[in-house]
Amino acid sequence: MTWDTALTRQFDLRLPIVAGGLQWLADAPYVTAATEAGVLGFVTAASFQGDMDALRSEIRKTRSAVGDRAFGVNVSMLPKLVPGEQTEDIFRLIADEGITVIETSGRNPEPYMPLLKDLGLTVIHKVPAVRYAVKAQSVGVDMVAIVGAECGGHPGMDMIGSFVNAAMAGRDLDIPFLIGGGVGHGSQMVAALAMGAAGVVMGTRLLVAEELTAHVAYKQALVDATERDTALTMASVRNTIRTLANDTTREVARMEAESPDVTIQDLLPLVSGQIGRKAYQTGDVSRGMLSAGHALGLTDRIEPMAAIIDRIEAEASQAFAGLSQTAAHAKAAQ
């Protein structure tokens, strides 16, 4: 099938899928694999922790591998302005490297929109609920990605599911929107398109790609996990996160339950991103906050990115054929 949406047209994609930015993991090999599979991938700027030369090098590695095909950079903006923040410098570096699309998240992008437009960047802003998408639309972003409560990582405080988000977005938005959170099957892509989306965002489903720069034992742990093997923690500090359930999530949950006044500083020795990074390197998933969503129920094997995307396309084609048959039967019955 040929999939024709605002997302595929703008970025010349084979499928209306975004391989969302992943802290520590969305690097040149991962984004290259996504691009070659015909979907839109994003190098994650935060993985380089302010090392601008390293970020520039990773962008250039990706560009060298994919040529003039589209890919972007994910910029996770801090919740508030802090001294020495590099967000504007990162945006300038991205544009200087010839990148034309960015995925932003973390806070209202309004203060940066004049600069982003001056730099010629297409802005896909990621939000956890439709009410934030409406705000992002009003300040001039080009597209929004709405990730529901089922997502790995940060689902926000509203905890609205992807199915409801999709219907509300179709009703409330005029700009193209993407739906994420628990998406890992082609039938979900068809459903999202039927509800008005321009595409879907996938994260957890792609964590078992062979090209992902992570230990094979980490990937196998995700294959072995089910949709029931995630935990929600850190709501007490208004930073809700869905991760693979492990020793760390159990300890964090205990601290939150026993200490109503717990702070992020209290939790930091357990939830530091560096601890999670070690899990990706060693394969020991017992410690660290390892973002993973309900699409764990759909991660059934480790295989190349291209094979994952091909399976999703086949699932989508089958779902669309079934939908078309149902519509034909309904028309015949009239």
CORRA-V265560 format. One record per backbone hydrogen bond with DSSP energy under -0.5 kcal/mol. CO is the residue of the C=O (numbers start at 0). NH is the residue of the N-H. Records with the same first field share a line. If there is no record, write none. Layout:
CO=NH + NH
//
This chain:
0=2
1=3
2=4
4=8
5=9
6=10
7=11 + 12
13=2
14=16
15=199
16=18 + 39
17=19 + 201
18=41
21=24 + 25
24=26 + 212
25=43
26=30
27=31
28=32
29=33
30=34
31=35
32=36
33=38
34=37
37=13 + 14
38=40
39=18
40=71
42=44 + 73
43=46
44=47
45=48
47=50
49=51
50=54
51=55
52=56
53=57
54=58
55=59
56=60
57=61
58=62
59=63
60=64
61=65
62=66
65=68
71=42
72=102
73=44 + 75
74=76 + 104
81=84
85=89
86=90
87=91
88=92
89=93
90=94
91=95
92=96
93=98
94=97
99=121
100=72
101=103 + 123
102=74
103=125
104=76
107=110
108=111 + 112
109=112
111=115
112=116
113=117
114=118
115=120
116=119
121=101 + 123
122=124 + 141 + 142
123=103 + 125
124=144
126=146
128=131 + 132
129=133
130=134
131=135
132=136
133=137
134=138
135=138 + 140
136=139
141=175
142=124
143=145 + 177
144=126 + 146
145=147 + 179
147=150
149=293
152=154 + 241
154=158
159=148
160=164
161=165
162=166
163=167
164=168
165=169
166=170
167=171
168=172
175=143
176=197 + 198
177=145
178=200
179=147
181=183
184=187 + 188
185=189
186=190
187=191
188=192
189=193
190=194
191=196
192=195
198=178
199=17
200=180
201=19
202=205
203=206
205=208
207=302
208=211
211=213
214=217 + 218
215=219
216=220
217=221
218=222
219=223
220=224
225=228
228=244
230=232 + 242
232=240
233=236 + 238
234=237
239=155
240=232 + 242
241=152 + 291
242=230
245=249
246=250
247=251
248=252
249=253
250=254
251=255
252=256
253=257
254=258
258=261
262=266
263=267
264=268
266=269 + 270
267=271
271=274 + 275
272=276
273=277
274=278
275=279
276=280
277=281
278=282
279=214
282=284
283=286
285=246 + 247
287=289
288=290
289=243
292=295
293=296
294=297
295=298
297=299
300=302
302=209
303=307
304=308
305=309
306=310
307=311
308=312
309=313
310=314
311=315
312=316
313=317
314=318
315=319
316=320
317=321
318=322
319=323
320=324
321=325
322=326
323=327
324=328
325=329
326=330
327=331
328=332
329=333
330=333
//
